């Protein structure tokens, strides 16, 4: 695996040792049980896989390279580099500005962007429409394009499916940067439709099987299908791809549900002519992090912390999993932990920051599960571990 050149302050003395030890013990990534760190009255159960993935480290390396290579030039981020506030704030401290927000709303008019300016494409990629605007302005969009290779893999697979006359079903959030980019690419080659979850997949299957009328389809999925989508013929052949930060297990469940509907419509003996096998589009890092989270859920922790940006899709899904088993607290940094009696935790359902009190049980040994999203620096996880330890008057030996 490539070693990336990222700022040293993103590294960590605690987690780097944990990851190095696990890599040495389990180089083939077969063991998803958590690492146990005992520290006096606390036992941390740290997920086998978490934190920066290949695509995130690649994006950070390219972004800081752009800063080093362009002194005196105006440098823009097309939108948030990744969904982590600390990373984005550090980049902004160098004078970088966002052209758009995470929903594609324009923050800086296109006419303000000059051909000599540097524009960094985020890890999520961007739409073909936005890319054309930048090219027409004379901006070099190749040099500092940080689009994740695994996102591009989904685009390439969609293109191939399109040439084979498949309709592309994208499992994702239709307003998320990555899904908007994937939809923009896929609809160039094939009819495309975005569905968010199993509920929408089941409704889609009703349409495939003729249980719901055509007019209702266009109303229900308004804004989520490509121009010219034809309800009568575009369900003949289907391929399912995903926003790489969604729950991999849900993408697989959605695919299986649509597969059964297609099998019912066309017959089991003909299914290979109507349904593509797209398991190869699932992101390895998302799979590993989610598998490690299931590994955490097999432990006997008293509570769990998930660390990452509140607008991070992959991090929210880790919270979604863990909260079914443990009292789970979603924090972006150690600053949300005020003291032993109170902290602030983000509620993924209400989208609000909530004040929590007395979350640490009075026990001889408190067991705390810990993981983080793919855009969270290990250094931030270190700081959380150290903050929790300090609440108990403990300290890590960092020698």
C-alpha positions as CSV (number, residue, x, y, z in Angstrom):
1,X,0.0,0.0,0.0
2,X,1.3,3.4,-0.9
3,X,2.7,5.6,1.9
4,X,1.3,9.1,1.6
5,X,3.0,12.4,2.3
6,X,0.6,14.1,4.7
7,X,1.3,16.7,7.5
8,X,2.9,15.1,10.5
9,X,0.3,16.6,12.9
10,X,-2.3,14.3,11.4
11,X,-0.3,11.3,12.7
12,X,-0.5,10.0,16.2
13,X,1.7,8.3,18.9
14,X,-1.0,6.0,20.3
15,X,-3.1,4.9,17.3
16,X,0.0,4.5,15.0
17,X,1.4,1.9,17.4
18,X,-2.0,0.1,17.6
19,X,-2.3,0.0,13.8
20,X,1.3,-1.1,13.3
21,X,0.9,-4.0,15.8
22,X,-2.4,-5.2,14.3
23,X,-0.9,-5.0,10.8
24,X,2.0,-7.2,11.9
25,X,-0.3,-9.7,13.7
26,X,-2.9,-9.8,11.0
27,X,-1.5,-8.7,7.6
28,X,-4.3,-10.3,5.6
29,X,-7.0,-8.4,7.6
30,X,-8.9,-11.6,8.6
31,X,-9.3,-10.7,12.3
32,X,-12.0,-8.1,13.0
33,X,-11.9,-8.2,16.8
34,X,-11.1,-4.9,18.5
35,X,-7.8,-4.0,20.1
36,X,-8.0,-3.8,23.9
37,X,-6.0,-1.1,25.7
38,X,-6.2,-1.3,29.4
39,X,-5.4,1.8,31.4
40,X,-6.3,1.6,35.1
41,X,-10.0,2.0,35.5
42,X,-10.6,2.1,31.7
43,X,-10.4,-0.5,29.0
44,X,-10.6,0.9,25.5
45,X,-11.9,-1.4,22.8
46,X,-10.5,0.1,19.5
47,X,-12.0,-1.0,16.2
48,X,-9.7,-3.1,14.0
49,X,-10.1,-0.7,11.1
50,X,-11.0,3.0,11.2
51,X,-9.7,6.4,10.2
52,X,-8.1,7.7,7.0
53,X,-8.7,5.5,4.0
54,X,-6.6,5.5,0.8
55,X,-8.8,8.1,-0.9
56,X,-8.7,10.5,2.0
57,X,-4.9,10.3,2.4
58,X,-4.5,10.7,-1.4
59,X,-6.7,13.9,-1.3
60,X,-4.8,15.4,1.6
61,X,-1.5,14.7,0.0
62,X,-2.5,16.4,-3.2
63,X,-4.1,19.4,-1.4
64,X,-1.0,20.3,0.6
65,X,1.1,19.7,-2.6
66,X,-1.0,22.3,-4.3
67,X,-0.3,24.8,-1.5
68,X,3.5,24.1,-1.6
69,X,3.7,24.3,-5.4
70,X,1.7,27.5,-5.9
71,X,3.0,30.3,-3.5
72,X,1.3,33.6,-4.2
73,X,-1.5,32.0,-6.3
74,X,-5.2,32.0,-5.5
75,X,-6.1,28.5,-4.5
76,X,-9.7,27.3,-4.3
77,X,-11.4,24.2,-3.0
78,X,-14.3,23.3,-5.2
79,X,-16.1,22.2,-2.0
80,X,-15.1,20.6,1.2
81,X,-12.0,18.4,0.6
82,X,-13.5,15.7,2.8
83,X,-16.2,15.7,5.5
84,X,-14.0,16.6,8.4
85,X,-14.0,20.1,9.9
86,X,-10.5,20.0,11.3
87,X,-9.0,19.1,7.9
88,X,-11.0,21.7,6.0
89,X,-10.3,24.4,8.6
90,X,-6.6,23.8,8.4
91,X,-6.6,24.0,4.6
92,X,-8.6,27.3,4.9
93,X,-5.9,28.6,7.3
94,X,-3.7,28.8,4.2
95,X,-6.1,31.1,2.5
96,X,-8.0,28.6,0.5
97,X,-11.7,29.4,-0.2
98,X,-14.7,27.1,-1.0
99,X,-16.4,27.8,-4.4
100,X,-19.5,25.7,-3.4
101,X,-20.9,24.3,-0.2
102,X,-21.6,20.6,0.2
103,X,-25.0,20.8,-1.5
104,X,-23.6,22.5,-4.6
105,X,-24.7,26.0,-3.7
106,X,-22.5,28.6,-5.2
107,X,-20.4,30.6,-2.6
108,X,-18.1,32.3,-5.1
109,X,-19.4,33.3,-8.5
110,X,-17.8,31.5,-11.4
111,X,-16.8,34.8,-13.0
112,X,-14.5,35.4,-10.0
113,X,-12.4,32.4,-10.9
114,X,-9.5,33.1,-13.3
115,X,-7.6,30.7,-15.6
116,X,-4.4,31.1,-13.6
117,X,-6.1,30.2,-10.3
118,X,-5.7,26.7,-8.8
119,X,-8.9,24.7,-8.2
120,X,-8.7,21.5,-6.1
121,X,-11.4,18.9,-6.9
122,X,-12.4,17.1,-3.7
123,X,-12.2,13.4,-2.9
124,X,-15.9,13.0,-3.8
125,X,-15.3,14.1,-7.4
126,X,-17.5,16.5,-9.2
127,X,-20.1,16.6,-11.9
128,X,-19.3,16.8,-15.6
129,X,-21.2,20.0,-15.8
130,X,-19.0,21.7,-13.1
131,X,-15.9,20.3,-14.7
132,X,-16.9,21.8,-18.1
133,X,-17.5,25.2,-16.4
134,X,-13.9,25.1,-15.0
135,X,-12.4,24.0,-18.4
136,X,-14.3,26.8,-20.2
137,X,-12.7,29.2,-17.7
138,X,-9.3,27.9,-18.7
139,X,-8.7,26.3,-15.3
140,X,-6.4,23.2,-15.1
141,X,-8.7,20.5,-13.6
142,X,-6.2,17.6,-13.9
143,X,-3.2,18.7,-11.7
144,X,-5.0,18.8,-8.4
145,X,-8.0,16.5,-8.9
146,X,-8.2,14.4,-5.7
147,X,-11.2,12.3,-6.7
148,X,-10.9,8.9,-4.9
149,X,-9.9,6.1,-7.2
150,X,-12.7,3.9,-5.8
151,X,-15.2,6.6,-6.7
152,X,-13.8,6.6,-10.2
153,X,-14.1,2.8,-10.2
154,X,-17.8,3.2,-9.7
155,X,-18.0,5.7,-12.6
156,X,-16.0,3.4,-14.9
157,X,-18.3,0.4,-14.0
158,X,-21.3,2.6,-14.7
159,X,-20.0,3.5,-18.1
160,X,-19.4,-0.1,-19.0
161,X,-22.9,-1.1,-17.8
162,X,-24.3,1.7,-20.0
163,X,-22.6,0.4,-23.1
164,X,-24.3,-2.9,-22.3
165,X,-27.7,-1.1,-22.2
166,X,-28.2,-1.4,-18.5
167,X,-30.1,1.1,-16.4
168,X,-27.9,2.3,-13.5
169,X,-29.5,2.3,-10.0
170,X,-27.3,4.3,-7.6
171,X,-27.7,3.6,-3.9
172,X,-26.9,6.9,-2.3
173,X,-28.1,10.2,-1.0
174,X,-29.2,12.2,-4.0
175,X,-27.9,15.5,-2.6
176,X,-24.5,14.2,-1.5
177,X,-21.5,15.4,-3.5
178,X,-20.3,12.0,-4.5
179,X,-23.8,10.8,-5.6
180,X,-24.3,14.0,-7.6
181,X,-21.0,13.3,-9.3
182,X,-21.7,9.6,-10.0
183,X,-25.2,10.5,-11.3
184,X,-23.7,13.1,-13.6
185,X,-21.3,10.5,-15.0
186,X,-23.7,7.6,-15.3
187,X,-26.5,9.5,-17.0
188,X,-24.1,10.3,-19.9
189,X,-24.2,6.6,-20.8
190,X,-27.3,5.1,-19.4
191,X,-30.7,5.8,-17.8
192,X,-30.0,6.5,-14.1
193,X,-31.9,6.5,-10.9
194,X,-30.9,7.3,-7.3
195,X,-32.5,5.4,-4.4
196,X,-31.6,6.2,-0.8
197,X,-32.5,3.0,1.2
198,X,-34.4,-0.3,1.4
199,X,-37.7,1.4,1.6
200,X,-37.2,3.1,-1.7
201,X,-35.8,-0.1,-3.2
202,X,-39.0,-2.0,-2.2
203,X,-41.1,0.8,-3.8
204,X,-38.9,0.6,-6.9
205,X,-39.6,-3.1,-7.1
206,X,-43.3,-2.5,-7.0
207,X,-42.8,-0.3,-10.1
208,X,-40.7,-3.0,-11.8
209,X,-43.4,-5.6,-11.2
210,X,-46.2,-3.3,-12.4
211,X,-47.8,-3.0,-8.9
212,X,-47.7,0.8,-9.1
213,X,-48.7,3.1,-12.0
214,X,-46.2,4.8,-14.3
215,X,-47.3,8.4,-13.3
216,X,-46.6,7.6,-9.6
217,X,-43.0,6.6,-10.5
218,X,-42.2,10.0,-12.0
219,X,-43.7,11.8,-9.0
220,X,-42.2,9.6,-6.3
221,X,-38.6,9.8,-7.7
222,X,-38.8,13.3,-8.9
223,X,-35.4,14.9,-9.2
224,X,-33.7,11.5,-8.9
225,X,-33.9,10.1,-12.4
226,X,-32.0,11.1,-15.6
227,X,-33.7,13.2,-18.3
228,X,-35.7,11.0,-20.7
229,X,-36.0,8.1,-18.2
230,X,-38.6,5.7,-19.8
231,X,-40.6,3.8,-17.2
232,X,-41.8,1.3,-19.9
233,X,-38.4,0.1,-21.2
234,X,-35.7,1.2,-18.8
235,X,-36.2,-1.7,-16.4
236,X,-35.2,-4.3,-18.9
237,X,-31.6,-4.5,-17.7
238,X,-30.3,-3.2,-14.4
239,X,-27.0,-2.7,-12.6
240,X,-26.7,-1.4,-9.0
241,X,-23.8,0.8,-8.0
242,X,-23.3,2.8,-4.8
243,X,-22.2,6.0,-3.1
244,X,-19.0,4.4,-1.6
245,X,-19.8,5.8,1.9
246,X,-23.1,4.0,2.3
247,X,-23.6,0.8,4.3
248,X,-22.2,-1.9,2.2
249,X,-24.5,-4.4,3.7
250,X,-27.5,-2.2,2.7
251,X,-26.2,-1.9,-0.9
252,X,-26.0,-5.7,-1.0
253,X,-29.5,-6.1,0.5
254,X,-30.9,-3.6,-2.0
255,X,-29.3,-5.4,-4.9
256,X,-30.7,-8.7,-3.7
257,X,-34.2,-7.2,-3.4
258,X,-34.1,-5.8,-6.9
259,X,-32.6,-9.1,-8.1
260,X,-35.6,-11.0,-6.8
261,X,-38.0,-8.6,-8.4
262,X,-36.2,-8.9,-11.8
263,X,-36.2,-12.7,-11.4
264,X,-39.9,-12.6,-10.8
265,X,-40.5,-10.4,-13.8
266,X,-38.2,-12.2,-16.3
267,X,-37.7,-15.7,-14.8
268,X,-34.8,-17.3,-13.0
269,X,-33.5,-18.9,-16.2
270,X,-33.1,-15.4,-17.8
271,X,-31.9,-13.3,-14.9
272,X,-28.3,-13.1,-16.1
273,X,-29.6,-11.2,-19.2
274,X,-31.3,-8.6,-17.0
275,X,-29.3,-8.1,-13.8
276,X,-25.6,-7.3,-13.6
277,X,-23.2,-8.5,-10.9
278,X,-21.8,-5.3,-9.4
279,X,-20.3,-6.5,-6.1
280,X,-16.9,-5.3,-7.3
281,X,-17.9,-1.6,-6.9
282,X,-18.1,-1.8,-3.1
283,X,-15.3,0.3,-1.5
284,X,-12.8,-1.9,0.4
285,X,-12.3,0.8,3.1
286,X,-16.0,1.1,3.7
287,X,-16.3,-2.7,3.9
288,X,-13.3,-3.0,6.3
289,X,-14.5,-0.2,8.6
290,X,-18.0,-1.5,8.8
291,X,-16.8,-5.1,9.3
292,X,-14.6,-3.8,12.2
293,X,-17.7,-2.1,13.6
294,X,-19.6,-5.3,13.6
295,X,-16.6,-6.8,15.4
296,X,-16.9,-4.1,18.1
297,X,-20.5,-4.9,18.5
298,X,-19.6,-8.5,19.6
299,X,-17.7,-7.0,22.6
300,X,-19.1,-6.2,26.0
301,X,-18.5,-2.5,26.1
302,X,-20.4,-0.1,28.4
303,X,-20.6,2.7,25.8
304,X,-19.2,3.7,22.5
305,X,-17.6,6.8,20.9
306,X,-17.6,7.5,17.1
307,X,-15.4,10.3,16.1
308,X,-15.7,12.3,12.9
309,X,-17.4,15.1,11.0
310,X,-21.1,15.4,11.6
311,X,-21.8,15.7,7.9
312,X,-19.8,12.6,7.1
313,X,-21.9,9.8,5.6
314,X,-19.6,6.9,6.3
315,X,-19.2,8.1,10.0
316,X,-23.0,8.4,10.5
317,X,-23.4,4.8,9.3
318,X,-20.9,3.6,12.0
319,X,-23.1,5.4,14.6
320,X,-26.2,3.8,13.1
321,X,-24.7,0.4,13.6
322,X,-23.2,0.9,17.1
323,X,-26.3,2.6,18.6
324,X,-28.2,-0.7,18.1
325,X,-25.9,-2.3,20.7
326,X,-24.4,0.4,23.0
327,X,-25.1,3.9,24.3
328,X,-23.2,5.7,21.5
329,X,-21.8,9.2,21.4
330,X,-20.9,10.9,18.1
331,X,-18.3,13.6,18.6
332,X,-16.1,15.5,16.2
333,X,-13.2,16.0,18.6
334,X,-12.1,15.8,22.2
335,X,-13.5,19.4,22.7
336,X,-17.0,17.9,22.9
337,X,-16.0,16.1,26.1
338,X,-16.4,18.8,28.8
339,X,-15.7,16.8,31.9
340,X,-16.6,13.4,33.4
341,X,-20.2,14.5,33.9
342,X,-21.1,16.1,30.6
343,X,-20.4,16.1,26.9
344,X,-22.0,17.1,23.6
345,X,-23.0,14.4,21.1
346,X,-24.5,14.8,17.6
347,X,-27.8,13.0,17.0
348,X,-27.8,11.6,13.5
349,X,-31.6,11.4,13.5
350,X,-32.5,15.0,14.5
351,X,-29.3,16.5,13.2
352,X,-28.8,18.3,16.4
353,X,-26.0,18.6,19.0
354,X,-27.3,17.2,22.3
355,X,-26.0,17.9,25.8
356,X,-25.4,14.5,27.6
357,X,-24.8,14.0,31.3
358,X,-23.3,11.3,33.5
359,X,-22.6,8.9,30.6
360,X,-19.7,7.0,32.3
361,X,-21.0,4.2,34.6
362,X,-19.7,3.8,38.1
363,X,-17.8,0.5,37.7
364,X,-14.5,-0.9,38.7
365,X,-13.5,-1.1,35.0
366,X,-15.3,1.0,32.4
367,X,-15.2,-0.5,28.9
368,X,-15.3,2.0,26.1
369,X,-15.6,1.1,22.4
370,X,-13.9,3.6,20.0
371,X,-13.9,4.0,16.2
372,X,-13.8,6.9,13.7
373,X,-14.8,7.8,10.2
374,X,-12.7,7.5,7.1
375,X,-12.0,11.2,7.1
376,X,-11.0,11.5,10.8
377,X,-7.2,11.9,11.5
378,X,-5.8,9.4,13.9
379,X,-4.4,12.3,15.9
380,X,-8.0,13.4,16.8
381,X,-8.7,9.8,18.0
382,X,-5.5,10.1,20.1
383,X,-6.8,13.3,21.7
384,X,-10.1,11.7,22.5
385,X,-8.4,8.8,24.2
386,X,-6.2,11.1,26.2
387,X,-9.1,13.3,27.2
388,X,-11.1,10.4,28.5
389,X,-8.1,9.0,30.4
390,X,-7.5,12.4,32.0
391,X,-11.1,12.3,33.4
392,X,-10.0,9.4,35.5
393,X,-6.6,11.0,36.4
394,X,-4.8,8.6,34.0
395,X,-2.2,9.2,31.3
396,X,-0.8,7.3,28.4
397,X,2.9,6.5,28.4
398,X,3.8,7.9,25.0
399,X,7.5,6.9,25.2
